[in-house]
Amino acid sequence: MALQWAMVGCLLAILGSAVTVVFLAQKTRLLFGELESARKLQYQLDSQWNRLILERSTMLSPANVERVAKQKLGMSLPAPREVVVVKP
């Protein structure tokens, strides 16, 4: 009788272990999918960041600043006779 209870106990332990393995395997698959999604998003954000850095460098170039000042703001370089040098 005790042997039967021991067998039932072992069987329940084995079944419980099997269910736990299946559960953890599924959880691992889901977490791996989330990790891959996060890596893909990180790659996209890194690419966007690099494009923005390049765009900022382009926008801050002296030639671009001068072009925007002329076209959008109507500014121009003063003639040499219009320049006044102030000494401290």
Secondary structure, DSSP 8 states (H G I E B T S, - for coil): -HHHHHHHHHHHHHHHHHHHHHHHHHHHHHHHHHHHHHHHHHHHHHHHHHHHHHHHHHHTSHHHHHHHHHHTT------GGG------
